[in-house]
Amino acid sequence: MAFLIAGAIPHQAQTPINDSNKLSKEQVLAHVDELKELIDEKIWPTYNDPAYSMEMNYYEDGPFRMHLNQAEDDTLARMECSSPEITIQAVPSVKTYEEWYAMLMHECFHGFQYKHTDFWNKMLASTPENFISSDSLKTLRRNYEWNRDMLSKENALLKKAYEASGIHEVRHILSDFFSIRDERLKTVKDRLGLDIIEFYPIIETVEGSARYIEYCLAREQGITDTDWMTNLDSNSCYYASGLYLMLIMDKFGIPYKDELFQKCYTLTELIQEKIRFSTEDIQILIEIRPEVNYVTHLYTLAELGFSDPAYAAKYGNSLPKAAIDTLQKYKEYLTFGQGENAPYSWFFFKVAQETFSNADELKTIMDDYREEAIRMGAPANEMAIPTTIANVYVENYDNYLKNVYPQVKAEMEERQQLLSQKMQGQSFVRDWERVTGYTWRRGDYHWLLYCAGQKGPSYNNLNDSTNTVWYNQNIDYQLAMFSHEFGIFLMQDSIDPIVEEFKEYTRKLDSDRDLTYVPWSAFESLACWYNCKIAGRKTADYHAFGEADVQTFCRIFDRLSNFGISDPAELYRKGIMEYLKGDG
């Protein structure tokens, strides 16, 4: 895709790097100073400010150098730079002096970043202990197909956001973009033990903004071959994704250059703040999709924690007995509930959030899961069970899509319309932000209706902004739970780490009671407590969590709140400790 900053690129002759065009060191450094002035004037204000200047070591012989040489004493930091003639030997793609200057200004911008000490320290502090170099990010994309697939979805949305014609459309697209990215970075941490959740947005900012300088200067100098700079399919695509985010802000006239480094933002933080959804922008979407309905169809007919006699009587013959027997045989591997998941419960959660239009596409997804498990070191003898389960999923999907889904979809459409009407003008997003002090940054919130499984673990979150629900519950309870689950999603970033901490803590306690349910119970109870505060009465969810001991927890939260504790994470942590003391 060709990008334009402001109209077409003016045609300028390019000067090839060769002996006949060779410049002296003095000529090169003089033009570098001119380019810094140009960048300050046209591309990045303050770039040429003396406070951010840095000495340069220019080499006309020796090995290739083009990097920032850091030092404990900031005054000793230097830019290391090889001449164009040395550079072309090491980087043959740099063929002209104009390209060399653009490359050099990219590296000089790292010096500009380095001089913003708080920002640079933020980057250093976010670097994972087991992170070797930026090559680790390139390896992630090169070696792991699931990571490439998720990156492809991210990058398609980023291109779409750039092409959008209005800021409202951009908000919605970037909301999906950041949700997929968050999911990918969490997956990297879970599967590989590499925590780049904080680091990735920072390195994207560091390299993306330097690429922005390089890109803009290249076009100022009349360089037309800049597609490689915007290539989101490369192993170092975080350079281009950072560039894209800045070009989006440029396109819509969003100021950011005075704040990015001075206030230690990442591009992610800054663009989310600048174009974040107002409460009125957020839509609660009620949707019907075949994937989640197929998964609950299988879980219900095989009684994997779901049951629905009426549904089974109507559609039971659509699934062969052999398939049901196979799923029931591995029930202990597939069930979930109350915050605890069996080893292969991802057959519910992961498959339900995928998109596949036929059995062949589903098979491809299952094959990808299998290949990734093998790459992650899963023993071959442990692959037999998930492979058998996957075969059941694949072999029965086309029949479901043809003979069952059209009927269940029609059955749910009336409730879909009713719930969509109820969601118009809803206020619980604003209400939850008010009572928690947290801000919803994930854009639209999706509810996926399913028809099978009247009894079972409903309200299962598939990702950071998507939940599932059995379609035909009591409407008052359903609406109360919509608010309840939104609160869970809003609070989970701050509370999920504490949940894991207390799961481990309760397992080690010497008690006659099984206390492993407490972290789940406390979180659901906290959502109930806030829901009641918002409504000014006991809401339907307050009475629905019999196993969660909501009433006891709510009394504890009332007491803690009266002592002035208002932060949800602190209420959660102290509430559990009070509960475990038997002080309820």
N, C-alpha and C positions, 0 to 999 in steps of 0.2 A: 504494500500500500504506500502510495506517495503521500507524505505529510507536507503541509505548507504552513509556515508561520504567518506570512502576510503576502499572499499572492505568489506569482511565479518567481523562480530563482533568476536573478539577472545573469546574463551570460558573461563569464569572465574567462579569459585564457588561463590555463593552468601551467605551472612551470615544472617540468620534469626534473627529478633529482638526478643530476649527472655532473661530471667534472666540468663541463663547459658552463654550467649554471651555478657552480659552487659559490657559496657566500662565505665571507669571512666571519669569524666569531663575533666581531664588533657589529657587523651588519645584521646577523641573526638576533643578537640580544637587543639591538635597537628596535627591530621590528617586533620582537616580543613585547617590549614596552608599549609600542603603538597598539598592538592587539589588546593588551590589558586595558588601555584607555577606551578602545572601541567596545569591548565587552562591558566595561563599567557604564558606558553611555547607552548602549543599545540592548544589552542582554541581561546583565545582572548588576544593579546598582551596588556600590561599595566594593566591587571586586578589586578595584585599584586603590582602595583605601590603604594608606601606609601601615595602619594597624594590622592589616592582614597580609602584608608583603613578606616575601621570603627570598633569601639569597639562592642563587642557582649556580651549581657546578656544571660547566659545559665541557664535554669531552670530545676531542677530535680524533682520539685513538682509543685502543683498549676494547674491553667487552662492551656489549650493548647495555645501556642504562636508561631507564625512563621510569622514575618512581620517586616517591617522597621518602627521604631518609630521616626518620624520626630521631629524637634525642630527648634524654631526660630533662635537659635544659632547653627550653623552647627556643632560646636565641641561637642554639647550635643546629637546629633543624635546617635541612637544605633540600632543594630539588636537585635530583641527579638526572642529567640530560645528555644523551649522546647526540652527536651531529646528525643531520639528515643522511649523510653518506654512510655512516655506521648503521643507522636505523634501517635503511633499505636492505641491507644485507641480512639483518635479523628478522625484519618484518617486510617481506617483499610486496605485500599488498599496499604499503604506503609508497606511492610512486611519485607524488608531487610534493613540492614544498608546502603548498596549501594544506594538503592532508597531514603533513608532518606537524605544522603549526597547530592544527585542530587537535591532533593527538597530544601535543605538548600542553595545550591549554586544559585539556581533560585532566592531565596529571597535576598541573599547577592548581587546579580547583581543589584537589585533595589538600594542598597546602593551605588554601583559603579555609577549608573545613577544619583543618588541624588547628588553625589559629582561633577558632571558636572553641575554646578549651572545654566548656561544659558539654557541648555536643559531642566532641571527640571522646571525652571520658565516658559519656553515656554509651557510645558504641563499644568501647573497650570493656565496660562493665557487663554488657549484654552478651559478650562472646562466650559460648558454652565451653566448659573445661575440656571436653573431648572433641572440640572443633579444631581441626588442624589448620585449614586455610580455606580461602574461597573455593578452592578445588573441591572441597567437601560438598558444596552446593551443586557444582557441576556433576560430581559423581552421583548425587541423588537423582538427578534428572536422567543421566546416562544409564544407570544401572537398574532403576526400579520403574517398571512399567506403570504400576499404579500411581506413582508420583507424576510421571509424564502425563497420564490420562487426566489427573486432577489439574495439573498445570494447563493442559490444553483447554479444559473447561473455563478455568480462570481467564486465560488469555483471550479466548473468544469473547468473553464478556467485556474485557477491557477494551478490545477493538470496537465492540458494539457501543460502549459508553462514549468513546471518542467520536463515533459517527452519529451519535444521537443529536437531535435538533433542538432539544429543550432541556433545561436544568432539571425539571421534574422527572423526565425520563432517565436522565443520568443518575439521579438519586436511586431510582429503583434498580437500575442495572448494577451500579456499584454496590448496592446492598447485597445483591446475590453474589457479586464478585468476592466481597470480603467474607461472606459466609462460607463459600467454597474454600477460600484461602485458609480461614481459621480451621476448618475441618482438615485440610491437608497438613497444616503444621502440627496439629494435634496427632494426626495419624503418624507422621514422621517420628514424633516423640514416643508414641505408644509402640510402634513396630521396631524402631531402630534404636531407641534410647538416646536420641539426639534432640535436645531441646533447643530449637531455633525460633520459638514463638516470639520472643522479644528481638532476637538478633536479625531475623530475616527482614522485617520492615526497616531496620536501621541500615543494613548493608544495601538494601534496595535504594534507600535515600542517598547514601554515600556515592554509590556507583551510578545511580539513575540521574542525580543532579550533575555529576561530572560528565556523563554522556550527553546531558542537555546542553551544557556549554559547548562540547565538541560538535554536536549536531547543529546548534544555532550558528556557531562560527563557521562551520563548513558551508552552510548555505549563504552566509554573508559573503564568503569568498568565492561563491559561484560553483561550489562542488555539487554536482547533480547526483552522484552515486552515493546516496545515504540510506538506501533500503536496509543495508546490513545493520545499521544503528538501531532500527526499529524492529529487528527480527526477534519475535517472541518465541520462536521455535529453537533457539540455540540453547546450549547447556548453561550459558550464563544469561538467561533471559531476564534476570532481575535487573540488569542494566536497562533493558528496553522497557520493562514494566514501570520502572521509576520514571523514565522519560515520558511514557504515555500519561502517567498521572499528572505530570507537570504540564504537558500539552493540553490535557483536558481543562486544567485550571486556566491556562492561557486562553483557550478557546472561549470560555465563558466569562472571561474578565474577572477571575477570582484572584485577589492579591495574596501573595504568599512569600515573596522573596525577602521581605523585611523581617519575617517572623521565623522562617524555617530553622535556621541555625541559632539565631539569637535566643529563641525560646525553647531550643532543644526538642523540636518536633521531629517526628518521622513524617514522610509524605502521607502515610496511612492516617496518622493522627490528624494531620492538618487538613487533608481533603475531607475527612469525615466530619471535622468540626465546621469547615467552611460550607459544605453543602449538605450537612446532616438533615435528616428528616425533622420537620416540626411534627408535633403530635398529630396535627390535622392531616399530614401527608400519609401517615401509616394506614395501610388497609389490612383488615382482617379478612382473609380469603378462605372461603369454604369450597373445597374442591373434591371431585370424585376422580380417582385414578385407578387403573386396572391393577397396578403392581401391588399396592397395599391390600387391595381386595383379594388378590390371588393368595398372598401370604396368609391372610387371616382365614381364607377358605380352607387351606391346607391345615392350619393349626386347629381349626374348629372341627373338621371332619375326622382328624386324627386325635382329637381331644388332648392337645398339647398345652394344657392350661386354659384352653378356651372351650366353651360348650354353648350349644344353641340347638335344642331339640327340634324346633320348628324349621330352622335352616337345614339341619341334617336330614329331616324327613323330605324336604323339597329337593335338595341337591346332593344327597348322599350317594346316589348312583353315578354321579358324574366323576367320581374318583374310584378307580379300581381297588378292590379289597387288598391286593398285594401292595399297592402304594400306601394304603392306610396302615397295614401291618408293619411295613418298613419304618414309617415315621414313628409309630407307637413303640417299636423296638428300641428306638434311640431317643425316647422321650426325655430321659434324664439329661441328655446333651443339648436339648433344644428349648426347654422351658425357661421362664424368667418371671420376676415379680418382686416387689418391695425392695427395689434397688439391687437385687442379686440376680446375676445372669449365669446360665449354664454355659459351658465352653463354646457351643455352637449356636447360641441364641442370635448370633449375627445373621443366621438364616431368616430371622424375622426383621431385624433392624436395618441391616445393610441392603438386603434384597428389596425391602419395601420402599426404600428411597431411590432405587435405581429407576431407569427408564428403559424399557424394552418392549418392542411391539410384536415379537413372535418368539417361538422357542429357540430359534437359531441365535437370536441376539442374547437371550437369556443364557444359552450354553456358552457363548463367548465370555459373558460376565463370570460365570462359574469357573471357566477355564482360567481366567485371569486370577481369580481368588486362589485357585489351586497352585498356579505357577508362583504366585507371590509367597504362599505358605512354604513352598519348597525352597525358594530363595532365602526365606527367613530361617531356614534350618529345620523345618518340621520333618521328623523321621518318616520315611516312606510307609512304615507299618501303621502310622497314625493317620494316613490320608485315606484309608479305605472307608471309614465311616462318613466323613464329609462328602466323599465322592459318591457314595451310595445315595445319600440324602439329596445331593445336587441332581442326580439322575432322575429322582422322583419329581423334583421341581421342573426340570426341563421337559420330561416326557409327557407331562399332563397340562402344560400351559396352553398350547394351541386349542385343545378341547375346551378348556375353561373359557378362553377368550371368545370362542365361537358360541358355546351353548349355555354359559352361565352368566358371564359378565354383562351382556346386554340386558338381561332381566334384572340383575341386582342394581345396575346403574339406574334403570328406569324407576325401580322401587325407591331409591334414595333421593331422587331429584326434587320431590316436593319438600322434603326436610332441608335440602340444600338451599332452596329458595327462601324458606322461612328463616333459616339461620343467617343467610346473607342479608335479609332485611333487618334482622335484629342487630347485626353488626354495623349497620349504617349509623354514623353519628355516635358510635360507642365512645365512652370516656375512660375505660379502665386503663388504657395506656397512660394517659395523663395522671390518673389517680394513683397508679402504682409508682410512677416517677415521683409524685409528690410525697407519698408516705415512706418510701425507701431512701429517697435522695439519690437514686441511681438514674442513669439515662439509657433509654433504649436506643441502640445504634445499629440494629440489624434489619431495618426496613420492614417490609411487609411480613405479616405473621400468617402462616398457612395451617389450616386444619384440613386433614384428609379424612373423609368419611369412609367407613367400611361397613359392610352389610352382615357378614358372618361374625359369630362370637359375641352374642348378647352378654354372656357371662364370661368374664376373663379380665386380664389386666389391660383395661382401656387407658387412654391418655398416655401413650408411649411416644416420647420424643425421638424423632428420627435424625434431626440435626438441630442447629442452634435457633432455627425459626420455623420448624415444622413439627406438628404433633398429629396424633391419630386418635380417632374416637369412633365408638360404635354409634351409628347414625341416629337411632330412634330412642334415645334415652329421654327421660322426663325433661321437658324443655327448661324448667327452672334450674334443675340440677346441672344440666348441660351448660347453661349460661354462667352459672356460678363457677363451674369447673374451667370454662374458657378463661375467666379472670384468674382463677387459682393457678392454672398452668402457665399463663403469661407471667405471673409473679415468679414462678419457679425459674423460668427462662431468664427473666431479668436479673435474678439474684445468683444464678448458678456460677458465674465466673468468680465471684468472691467466696461462695460457699462450697463449691465442689471440692477444692483442695482440703477444706476442713472436714468434709464428709469422709474422704479417704483416710485422713489422719485419725478420725474417731472410729472408723471401721477397724483399723489396726489396734487402737487403744482398747476397744470393748472386747476384742478377741482375747486379750491378755488378762482381763479382769478375772479375779477369783470370785465367782458368784454362782449361786444356785440357779439363777435365772439366765436364760439366753438373752444377752444384751446386744447381739449383733444387729437387731432391728432398729436400735435407737437412733443411729445417724439418719436413716431414712425417715423414721417417725418424726424426728425433730424438724426436718426440712419441710415435710408435708404440713406439719402442725404450724410452722412459722407462716407458710403461705395461707393457711386457713385463718390464722390470727390477723394477718394484714387484710385479708379479704373481708373479714368481719368489721375491721376498722373502717375500710373504705365504704362499706354498705351501711354502717351504723346499726347493724343487727347481726344475729347469727345466720350466716349464709348456709345454703344447702350442703356445701362441702364440709362444713363444721361437723355435721352429723354423719358423714359418709365414710370416715376413716376409722372404723371401729378398732382396728388393730394398731392404729397409730397412737392411741392415747392422747388424742387432740385436746381434750378438756384439761388434762393435767398440764400439758405443755403450755396451753394458752394462759392458765393461771400463773405459771412461772414467767411467761413473757410479759404479762400484765405487771407483775411485781418488778421485774427488771426495768421495764419502761418507766415505772413510777420513780425509779432511782436515777432516771435521766439517761439510760442507755437507749440509743436510737438507731445505731448502725446495725443493719441486718446481720452481718457476719459476727459482730460481737454478741448480739442477742442469741444467735444460734449457738455459738461456742459456750457462753455462760449458761444458756438454758440447758444444754446437755449436762454440764457439770452439776447443776442444781438437781436435775432429774436423777442422775446417777447417785447422788447423795440421799435420794429418797425424800427430797425436800419439796415434793410436789403437793 
